[in-house]
Amino acid sequence: MTLMRPSLFACSRVYSRAVALSLAGALTASTLGAQVAPRQIGIAASASARPLAQDAGADGLAQTLRKLRTWGSMMMIVAHPDDEDGGLLTDLSRGHGDRVALFTITRGEGGQNAMSNETEDGLGLIRTNELLAADRYYGAQQYFSHFVDYGFSKTITEAHRKWGDENVLRDVVRAVRMYRPLVVSSVFVGGITDGHGHHQVAGEMAQKVFRAAGDPKVFPDQIAEGLEPWSPLKVYARVPSYDISSKGMYDYATHHWAPVRFYNYVTQTWSAHVPKANVVMHEGQWDPVLGESYNQMARTGWSHQKSQFGGGFIALPGPADVSYHLYGSRVPASRETYQNGLETSFFDGIDTSLPGIAMLAHSAHKQFLVAALQQISEDVKKATAAYQPTHPEAIAPTLASGLKQTTRLIAAVKASDFSAADKASIVQVLEIKAAQFNTALAEALGLQVGAYAIRSAAEGGNPFLRQVPQETPAWVTPGSDAEVRVHVTAAQDWSNGGTLQLTRVWLANPNGDHWPVTQLDAASTQGTNATDAVFRASVPDDATLTRPYFTRPNTEQAHYEIRDARWAERPFAPYPLAGWAEFTYDGVPVRVGQVVQTVHREHGTGQVAWPLAVVPRLSVNLAAHAGIIPIGTETWPLTVTVRNDTQKARTAEVHLKLPQGWTDSPDSGSLQLAPGGAQDVTFAVHPKGLAGQNYEIEAVATSGGKDFAEGFDQVGYAGLRPYYLYQPATYRARGVAIQVPSDLKVGYIMGTGDDVPQALGEMGIHPTLLTDADLATGNLDQYNAILVGIRAYSARPALMANKQRLLNYVHQGGTLIVQYQRTEFGSAAPYPLSLGNEVENVVEESDTVHILQPNDPLLTTPNRITAADFDGWFEEFGHSFLSNWDAHYSALTEVHDPGQAPQRGGLVYARYGKGTYIYVSYALYRQLDEAVPGAFRLMANLISAGK
């Protein structure tokens, strides 16, 4: 099924009028070809080609009926993807039918990547799509702020300094005013039991927004934009579950104990007691419609966030209770409590029945509203009682009646004497109900739409292609055409003049573009309940590219700049094209839609479908966007890759814009680019006056009278919906005084992905990537040094299996450099060492690094390393500092964050036999990407240890 449950982003906006069309008649060319965006509130085209099994058929309709009977709503506020309590979201959304939203402050840019080598903004796009995959299981609508995960933060003070607490609150208030939840919650309390400083901010924001969002004097610019104030009725946070004992409470971020003190940001008071449980959510409850517990379904969704752990965990059925504390309430305490005094739900004291919507009207003349809501509620009850999974169509007349009444009530509210604020609140809720009725009708009648790009309409006569979509390119470019097949089906016959009729099929641009559309093929009926319509959509020259609407000039900036304010706080801007079908049932319009998909094969998976994208005609890419040039270099190579993403051959000229006085050869390159083809041009750059500073080089390709100076990469991994990371074709070169032996041969054991091998190439060293077979049987002695990539002991079982071969390699004179690891690997070291139970990170890049043994050969040859080499480091100093090591090792440096014990386990080494074993937890992989000079100089010394 290609039906999407109502978009809550769409529902949050106030539109000019509700749609109540009474369309009838047979399919005609005029109705098929019309490009009219759907106006019915809350209905959005599905971005996924297929729904989850739980959202299809009888199970899907059963859950929609749950949603129709309530207007309960909750927003959860967390800091990073994978922070959320998915069991709670799933329980409320799928078990009780409540609307739920997840507000995630960051996109997780500073996290780890166990699946690919993207970092920073590329990783943020991956984690966004991972969270969207999880949200499908939770049944949650996703919001984001415009702030960036700048890496592990130990304190809320640092997070405030980086982000500004009022700035974050502005985004949270905006989201609450858009979504208008009855309840706000967080898994964090805003104190040190949350650990990570970002977590503490999330807990703080959940409570502060409870006070702030309803005050029109708070961020009045939002009110001027058209948002209305909104005061949630309750705010909860999960009861802290980390160590609290007679020693106090434990802060896992700093590894310190502190007195038991909790702050309530609503009442602005301190307490010396652990927050008590006011409600216990039974997330382990089994749901017969889902066929599993809410916790199990949520864990399946959470497991899609693979970049942090490589995969999730299996959740076994059984109890999974989670306690929440009530921090603030605007409703009287509920009388319906358990005998132990606990609330029965987050909504105790709130009438979330459909007649309860009338509480939003502050007028004496609201009896018409109460009466109409009661009638709508009776239709929902009647449909629910009569629902039979084997005959869902039997309740369609009742659902149609409910939709008609809801549409009439929307019009009546708009014409009433209610205040503008009350009208906005009531209409929003009613439009959500109308969208849910639309969904229920589509599910009851088996209405489905599939929209797929095709190679050519002429191929549509192949019977096989009626069942299997054609494989097509993933994108189109401005000035090209996209041919689309919209496949419409229903469980009933719509051609016999009965109550169900197909009235029109069309294409629309959800992102606001306007593509000219031509019908190529009249609807071809395959039976009485299936048809195809084929269209050609012309992509305008100024078509909006499929790219993040958020960007930042560099990775040190802790917030994004918003390119298009229309999409602020959404995960992404809408995809460019969608296919729609509209039916009428008993005089009621029913719409279903799907974002146009492209299809390709992934080995081991088979066909996958991803949304059609728009990309530029030419993409200009550099292998890296920052690097070093050793001072004294006379000629330095820079390779530019130009890719033609159109389906036609193109010519192009590419050249470099160089710093003053620099020259290159050739001064330009002529390219003949095949459709979808790419060519490299390597320029020999001749620096002039090279010094220890940054220099900027820009690559520009010219084709068809237009300049192209940026490129994009499709980021993601097999099985995850991809997205597009754009970067300017600009290279930041840093002149560095560095010495590197010219005859080093280096092997590299890649872990979960990094760009260290590429950075070594900038020093004139081109490492060999070692395979598992190389580790088991290869000639390791040929290498002067072997580097073990980040987290490799977690990702490469062959590494531990062949630990003795690596130790033998060291003993015979080799150098083995182990970069930071997440798991214990001491048994693979020549002498005992350990990460310990409390793995230490050093995150303040402004800390001072102390050189403990300044004359040690590892710090003097071939480059003298001083504290100055640690200046200008990016984001953090490192992860997983050693806690214990044998006396055979020497510790060369010490660094620590404020209040942290001295950390000497960041760079230790031991002589073993004729060779050298080194462990370095400093985040060299991040610094090399950013062309930090000292990281290159230190790396040169490490790989030269055998010399």
N, C-alpha and C positions, 0 to 999 in steps of 0.2 A: 504494500500500500504506500502511496506517496502523499498521504495526508499529514499535515503538520498541525500539532496542537496550537492553539492561539498564541500569537506573538504578544508577549506582555509589553515589549517596547512599543509596538503599534497601539496596544490598548492604553498606554499611558498618555497618549496625546489626544487633544480635543479636536475633532474634525468638524467640518461644516455641517454635515447632516448624515443621519443614518440612511442606509440603503434599504428600501423596501420595494424591490422591483417585481413586477408580475409579468415575467417574460414567457412566451409560449411560441410554438411553431417549430417547423422543421429546420434542420441545419441549412444555412445558405452561405454563399461566398461572402456576403457583406458582414454577417455576424462572425464568421470565422476570422476574417482578416482585420477586424477592428482592433486597434492597439489602445485599449483603455485600461488604465491601472485599476485594480479592484478597489472599490471605495468602502466595502463592508468592513466595519471596524474589527481590528484584531486578527484578521485572517492573513497569514503570511505563507508564502511559498516555502515548502520544506527544502532545506539545503542538503538533506540526505536523500540518496536514491531509495533507500529502504528504511522503514521504521524498525525499532526493536520489536521482537516477537511479542512482548507484553503490550505493545501499543497498537497491535493489529487485530483485526477481527473482533471476536466476542470479548476478549480480554480488554481491548482498547475501549470498546463501548462501555463496558462495565465501569472502567475508571472514569470515563467522561461523565457518566451519570453521577458518580460520586462528586465530581467537581460542580455539577449543576446545582447541587442541593446546598452549597455553602458559598459564602463570600469571605471566608477566612483567608488571611494572607500574612506571610512572614518574610522578613529579609534577614539573612545571616551575613555578618561582616567578619571577614578574615583577612589575612595578610598576603598569603601566597597560594597558588594552586596546590592542592593536596592538603591544605589546612582544615578543610571543611568537615563538619560532622555529616557525612553523606547519609548515615542511617536516619538521622533526624529529618533531613530534607525529604528522603524517600518516604518515611513514615507519614509526614504531613501531606505531601503531594499525592502520593499514590494510595496511601491507606485511608486518608480522610478527605481527599479532594481539595485541600487548601492550595492556594497560589503560593509558590515559594520562589524567592530570588536569592541569589548568592552574589554578594558584593566582595570582590577580591581586590585589595588595594594595589598589588603589583601583579605582573605577569610572570614572575619567577626568573627574571633575567640573570640574577646572580647565583642561581642554583648550580647543580651539577648536571652533566649530560652523560648518561650511561648508554645512550642509543646512537649518537652520532657526534660529529665534532663541532657542531654549532655552539657558540657561546653568546653571552650578552643578548643583543636584540634578536638575533636569530633563534637563540634558545627561548626567548620570550614568546616568539610566534609559535614555536613547537609546544610550549607548555600551555599557551592559550588554546590551541586545538586539542590538546590532551584533556584539558578541563572541560571543553565543550563536549567532548566524547563522554566524559563522566557525567556531565549535567543531563545528558539524555536519560541515563539510568535514574538519576535523582528526580527527574521531572522539574528541574530548576531553570529559571531564567538568569542569565549571566550579565553582571555589570563589572566594570573596572574603573579605577581612578586613572589619572594620567601620571602616576608616580612609578618609579622604577625600583626594582630590587637591586640595590647596589652591593649586595653581598651580606654575609652574616653580620648582624648587628647585635652587640651584647647588651645595650641599654636603650631605654626609651629616650634618654637624653640625646644620644647620637642620632636616633631616627628623627627626633624633632629638629635637630640642627641641620640634617640633610634635607628634610622635606618641608619642615614648618608645620606645626600641628594645626594651625588655622587653615592652611592650604589643603591638608587632607580632609579636614572637616567640611570644607566647601564642597568637595566632590561627593562626600557621603551625604550631606544635606541635599544636594542636587538629586542624587539617586533616590533618596527617600521621598522627595517631593514628586518625582516622576512616577515611582512605583506605588507609593501611598500604602505601605503595609500597616496592618493593624498591630503587628508585633515585630520588634527588632530583637535579634539575638546575636551572640558571638560564642565561639568556643574558648575565648580568652577573656580575662577579667581586667586587663590593663595594669598588671603588676608583675613582680619578678617571677612568680610561679609560671608565667607564660614563657619564660626563657627569652628567646629571640626578641630583640627590641622592636622588630616589626610586628610581632605578635602582640606585644604590649600596646602598641598604637592601635591595633585593630580592636582590642578590648576597650580601650579608652574611647574610641570613636563611636562604638555601639551605644555606649551610655550617654556620651555628649550629644549625639544626634537626637536622642530621645527628648532632650531639653530644647535643642536648637531649631529643628526642622519646622516646628509650628510657629515660630516667632518671625513675623514679617520683617522685623528690623534686622534679622540675621541674614546676611548676603542679599540685600534688597535688589541687587542686579538680577537675581534669578526671578524674583517676583515681577520685575519689569519685563523680563523675557516672556512671561505668560505662565510660569509655574505658580501654583497656589501653595501657601503654607500647609503643612500636614503634620499633625501630632500623633505619632504612634501611641497606642494605649498601654503597651507594656514593653519592658525590655528585660531580657534574661541573658545570663552567661553561664557556661558550663562550670560546675563546681570543680575547683582545682583538684587534679588527681596525682600531682607529683608529690615528692617526699615532703611531708610536714610532720614533724616529731618534736620531742622535747628539745632537740637542738635548734628548732626554729623551722623556717621553710627554705628549701633548697633552690637556688638559681642555677639551672643547668647551663646557662649561657656563660656565667662567670665562674661557676664551680664554687660559689660562696654560700654560706648559710647566713640568714638574716632573721631578725625577730619577726614573729607572726603579726603582720599588719596588712590590712586590705583597705583599699580606698574605694568608696562609692562615689562615682563622678556625677550621679544624679542628685543625691542628697548632699554631696560634698563633705562627707564625714569619713573618719577613719574607724576601723574596728580591729580589735585584737583577736577576733575569732574567725575561724574558717567559715566562709559563706555556707549556709545550710542549704539543703535541697528543698526547693518549693514544689518542684514537679519532677517526676522520674519518667523518662521516655523509654518505653519497652521496644527498643529497636530490633530485638530478636524475635518479635512476634511474627508468626507465619501467616502469610496472606494467601488464601486459596486462589484468588484471581491471578496473582503473580506466580504461584507455585513455589515460593520460597519466602524467606523472611525479608524484612526491609533491610536489615543489616547485610544479608547475603547479596541482595541486589545492589546495594550501595557499594559494597566491596568489589563487586564485579566492575562497576563504573570507575571506582577509584583506581583499580588496577590498570586502567588505560593510561594513567599518568606514569609512563614507563621511564621517562628520561631521568628521574631521580633514583630509581631503584632497579631498573631493568625489568620491572614487572611487579605485580601486586601479590597479595596473599589470598589463600583460599579461606573463606569464612564458612565455618561449619554451622549447621542449624543449632539453635538453642538460645537460652536467655542472653540478652545483651542490653542491660539497663544502663542508661546514662542520666545523670542528675544535673538539673539546672537550677540556678538561684535567681530569684526575682529581685532586680535592682531598682525598678521603678514601675509604678502603675497609676493609671488615671481612672481605674474602675474599682468599684467596691470589691472587697474580698468575696469570692464565690461561696455560696452555701453548699454547693455540691462538691464536697471533698471526701477523700477517703478517711477512714477512722483515725489514721495516723496524722491527719492534718495536711496531707499533700494535695495539691491541686490535681484535677483530673487531666488537664491539658494546658497548653499555652493560652488558650482562649477562654479559660474560666472567667465568668463575669462579663463576657462579650457575647451578644446575640449574633451568631454567625449564620443563622437561618436566613433564607431569602427575605422574609418580612423584616428581619433585623436591619436591612439596608435603609429602612425608613429613618433610622437614627441619624442619618447624615443630613436630613432636612430639619432645619431650625425654623420652622414656620407652623403656624396654627392651621394652615390650609393644606395639609398633607394627607387627608383621608383618602384621596384618589390614589395616592402612591401606595399607601398601606393595602388598600383593596386590590390593586393590580398585582402587587408583589405576592399577596396571598393566592391569587389565581394562578400566577406563574408557578408558585411553589406547589400547588395542587397538581399541575401538569407534570412537574418533575417527579412527584411522589407516584403519580399514576403510571408514568413511563417506567419508573424503577420497579414498581410492583409487578408490572406486566412483562418485564423484560425476560425473554427466553433466548439463551445463546444460539439455539438452533434456528430461531425465527426472529432475528433482530428487526426485520422490516415491520413486524407487527406493531412496534411502538412508534413508527415514523409519523403517523398522523398526530399523535400526542405531542411529539417533539416539534412538529411543524406548528401546532397550536401555541406551544410555549414560545417559539421564535416570533410568531406574529404578535403575540401579546407584548413581548419584550420590545419589539420594534415600535409598537404603538406607544408604549410607556416612555421610551426615550423621547419621542416627539412631544408627548404631553409634558414631560419634565422641562424640556427646553422652552416650551410655551408658558410655563408656570410663572408665578411671582416669586419663586425661590431666589435667594441671593445668587450672584454669579459663582461664588465659591461653592455653595451647596449644589448648584447645577453641575459644576465641573466634577465634583466628587461622585454624585449619583450617576451621572451619565457615564463616567468612566467605568463604574462597576457594572452598569447595565450593558454597556457595549462588550465588556468581557463575557457577560452571560450570553449575549447574542452570538458571539464568536464560539462559545462552547456549545450552544444549540446547533450552530452550523456544523461543528465537528461531529456532534452526536448523530445528526441526520446523515452526514456523509458516511459515517461508520455503519449506521443501521442499514443504509441502502447499498453499501459496498462500492462507493464512488472512489475512483482512483485516477490519478494523472501521472504519466511519466513523460518527462521532457528531455530529449537527448539530441545532442548535436549529431549530424550525419555528414558523411563525406559528400554525398550527392543524392538529390531527390530521385535521380534516375535509377538508383539501386534499390529504391523502395519496393520494387515489384518482386524481389526475392522472398519467397515464403519463409525461408529460414530467418531472415532479418526481421520478420514480424514478431518473432519470439526472443531473439537475441539482439541487443543494440549493437550498432556498428562501432568499431574501435576508431577513435578520432584523436586529433591533436588536442592537447590540454588547454589551448588558448587560441584566441584570434587577436589580430592587431588592428589599430585604427586604419580605416580605408578599405578593409576587407569585408567579406560577407560571412555570415554564419547561417547555415541551413539547419533547421530544427524540425524534428518529428515530435509532435505532441500526441501521445497515445492515451486515449480516454476509455475507461471501462466502468461498468456498473454491474451489480449483482442482478439487476432487473432489466427487463426489456423496456427501452424508452421510446420505441418507435410505433407503439400501437395506440397512441392517443390516450394513454392512461395518465395517472397522476404524476408520473416521473417523465420529464422531457429534457433532452439536452438542448440548450438554447444557443450557446456559443462557445468557441474555443479561440484563444488569442495569446499573444506574447506581450509582455510588459517589462519595463526596466525599473526594478525596485529601487535603484540608486538615484533615480531622478533624471537620468539621461533619456533621450528620445531617439530611438533608432527607427528609421523607416523600415516598415515590415511589408512584405509582399507574400500573398498566398501562392504557393507553387502547385499544390495538389489539393483538390477538393477532398473532403472527408471521404475515406474509403471504408465503408461499413464491412466489417468481417463477420458480423452476426447482428443480432438485434441489441446487443449490449456492449459493443466495442467499435471504436472508430479511430482513424488516424487523420491528422491534419498536418501538412508540411508547409513550413514558412521559410522565407529567406529574410534575415534581418541584416541590414547594412550598418556596419560599424562606423560611426562618424569619425572624421579626422580628429575631432577634439574629444573623443570618447574618454571617459574616466578610466584610468588604469586600475587594475585590481592590485592594490597595494595598501599597506597600513595607513590609516588616516592619521597616525601618530608617528612622530619622528623626533630625533634629537641630533644635534650637531656632532656630539662625541659621547663616548661611553662614560665620561666622568660626570656628565650632567645627570642629576638624580630625578629628572622628570622629563616627560615627553612634551613636545609642542604639538598642538592639534592643527592638522591641515584643514579639516572640514568639521566645523562645530556641530553639524547636523548629527554626526554619529558619535559625539562625545559620550563616553561611558559604555558604549557598545563594545563587544569583542572585536568586531571588524565592521567595515562598511558593507552594505548589502552586495551580493554578487550581481553582475550586470544584467542578467536576462533570466526570465522565468516564464514557464508555460502555465496557462490557466484554462480551466473549464468551468462553465456555469450551467447548472441544471435548475429547473423549477420542479418543486414537489408540492402539490396541492396549493399552487400559487405562491410558494415561498422560494426565493432564490437560495441556492446552496452552491458554494464555491470550493474548489480544491485546486491546489497549485504546487508546482515543483520547480525549483531552480534548475535551469538547463544544465545537464550533466554531460561530461565527456567520459569516454570509456577506454581503458587500456588494461593490459594483463600484467599482473605481478606474479613472478615465478613462485609456485607453491601456494598461491592464494587464488589465482584465476582472475577473472574480470573484476575490476573495481571501477567505481564511478565517482568522479570528483567534479565539483562545479566548474563550469566554463569560466575562464578568466580572460581579461584583456591585458596584453603586455605591449611594450613599445616595439616598433618595427625592428630596430637595432638595439642590441644590448652591448655595452662596452664594459668589459670586466678586467680586473686585475687579480692576480693570484692572491695578493695581500694588499692591505691598504696602509701599512706602515712597516718600516724596516730600517736597517742601518746601512751606511756606507762607510767602511773603514777609512779614516783620514789617511790621505796619501794615495787613494785610489784614483787612477787616471781615466779608466774606462769601466763603466758599470752597466750591466744589462737590465733592461726593464721590458717585460713581455706584456703586450696588450692583446686581449682576445676579443674579437668582434663577432657577435652571433647574429645571424639573420633569422628572426622569428616569424617572418611572413612565409607564405606558401608560394612565393615567387622569387626568382633569382634577382639579386640586387648587386649593384656596384657601390663601393664606398672608398673614401680616402680617410686615413687615420694619421693623426699627428700628435705631438706632445707640446704642451705649454710648459716651458722650463723656467727656472729661476734666472735672474739677470746674469748674463755672462756665460751660462751653460750652453752647450751645444749637443746635438745628437746626430747620428747617422743610422739609417737615412733620415732626412728631415720630414718624410711622410711615406706612407705605404699605401699602394693601390690594391684593393681587394675585389675579387669576384666571388660573391657569396651565393651558394646554392640555397634553395628553399630549406630552411631549418638548419643550414650549415654554419660552421664557425671557422675562422682562421686566426692564427696567431701572427703578430708582428713583433719581432724583438728589436728594440732600439738600443744602440750602443750610446749610452749617455756619458758625456765628458764633463764632469763637475769642474767648476772653477772656484778657487778660494775656499775649498771645503773646510768647515770648522765644526766645532761641537755644538751644533744648533739644528733646528728643524728646517727643512726645505720642502716646498709643495710642488708637486708635478701633476698636471692634469692631462688625461688622454681624451681626445675628441675625435669622433668619427662623423664624417659628413656624407649624406646620401640624399638624393632627391632635393637638394637645396636646404636640407634641415640638419642641424647639428645634434648629435647624441653624445652625452657626456655622463651617463650613468648606466649601471648594469643591475641585473637582478639574479638571484638564485632562488630556485624552488627548494624550500627547506622542509624537512620532515624525515620520515623513514617509512619503510614498507608497512602498510596497514593504517597509517595515520594520514588524515586529510592534509595535503600540503598547503603551504601559503608562500608568499613571495616577499623576499627581503631585498630591498633596493639599497644600493650604495652608490655614491658618486664615484666616478672613475678618477679618483684623486689619490695620489700616493704621498704619504708623509715620510720623507727620508730624513734620517738623523745621522749626522756625521759623528763618528765614534772613534776615539783612540783605542784601538784594540789590536792585540797580537794573537794570531792563531797559527799553530804549526800547519804547514801546507801538505803534509803527507799522512794525515790521520785517516784511518778507515774506521767508520763507526757503524754499529748495528743499532736498530731501534725496535723495541718490543712495544707495539701500540697497545694502549689500554682501551679505555672507552671513547677515545677520540680527542686529539689535540693537534695543534699546528706546529709543534716543536720541530719535526723533521724539516718542514719548510723554512723555519727560522734558521736552522743550522745551515741551510743552503745559502743564506745571506752572509754567512761567515766563510763561505767557500767549502763547506763540508756537506756532502750529499750522502746521507745515511741509507743503509739498506734496511728495509722493513722486514723483520724476521717473522717467518711463519711458524706455526706449531711444529711442522716437520723440521724446520731449522733448529728449533729448540731441542727436539728429540734426537736428531741424527746429524745435523749440519756441522760444518767446520766453524766453530766459534772462535778458534784461536787466530783466525785471520783478522779479527777486529782489534784495534787498539783500545776501543771503549765500546760498551754496550749500555744503552739507556733503557730503563724500564719506564714506560709511560704511566700517566696518572691512573690510579685505580685499576692497574693491570692485574693485580692479584685477585681482584674481585671478578674481572671479566675474562681472564685467560686461565682456565684450569691447567693448561699445559705448562704454565709458568711454574706452578708449585710442583707439578709432576716431574719436572726436569730441574728442580732446584740444585741437585747435586752436580749436574753438568755445568751449571752456571758457577757454582762454587769452585769446581775444578778449573774452570776458565780463569777465575780470579787468581787461584793459587798458582797457576802457571804464568802469571804476569799480566793478566787482563785487568781492565778497569770496569767495574759494574756500578752504575749510578741509578739508584732507585728514587724516582720522584714520589710525591706524596701518595699514600695509600689509605683506603678506608677500612680495611680489615687487617687483622693481625697477620704478619708475615715473618715474625721473628725466627721461625724454624728454617726459613730460607736464607737467613743471614749467617755469616761465618762465626759470629759470637752473639750471645743473647742480647736482644733489644726488644722493646715493647712500646706500643702506643698507650697502654694502660686503659683502665676503665673509663677515665675522664679525658677524652681526646681533646687536646688544647688547640685552639685556633688563635691566631693573632690578626686582628681585623683592622686596627687603626693604622692606616698607611702613613700617618704623621709620626708614628713612634720612632725612637732612635735605636738603631742597630749598633750594638757594641761588638767590636772585634776583640775576641778573647786571646787569640794567638796570631798577632799581626805578621809574624815572621815565618809562619808555617808555609812550606812550599806550595800548598794548595791555594794559598791566598797571595802568593808572590809570583808564581810562574804560570804562564808567561806574562800575566798582568798583575800589578799590585792592587789588591782589593782593599778598599778603605770604607769607612762608614758612608762616604759620599756616594759610593756605588749603589746605596739603597735609597738615595734621594729620588723623589719623583715616582715612586712605585704606585701602581694603580690598584685601587679597590681594597687590597688587603695584603698582608705579608705572607700568610700561608695557612695551610690546614695540617692537622694531624702531626703536631710536634711530638717527638718521642718523649716518653715520661721516664723511661729507664733504659740504660745501656751498660754493657760490660766495660770494664776498665781498659780493654784493648782499643776502644774507640776514643777519638779526640773530638771534643766539641769546639767549634771554631767561632761561633757567634752567640749572641744573646739579644733577645728582644722581648718586650712584653707590653700589653695594653695597660692603661692606668688601672691600678688595683689588682692586676694579675701577677702571679708569681713569675720570677724570671724564667724565660723559656730558652734553654740552651740546646734543645733537641731539634733545632731546625736545620742544622748542617753538621753532621758527624761523619767521621770516616775511620777506617781501620786498615792497616796493612795486613794482608793475609797471604802468606807465602810470598810470592814475588809480585803480587798485584795489590790493587786497592779496591775496597768496598766503600761506597758512599751512599748515605741517605740524606736527601734534601727535601724538606717540607715547604720551603719557600715556593710561592706560586710563580715559578719561572714561566710556566706555560702562558699565564696571563700577561706577564711583563714583556715577553718576547713578542706577543701579538701587538703590543702597544709601543714597540721600539724603545723600551727603557734601556739606556746604555749599560747600566751596571749589571742587568740580567744577562746580557750578551757576554760581558767581560767575565762574569762569574762562570757562566756555562763554558766559555773557552778554557778556563782553568780546570774545570772538572773533567772535561773530556781529554785534557792534556796530562792528567795525573800520571799516566804511565811514562810520559816523556821526562 
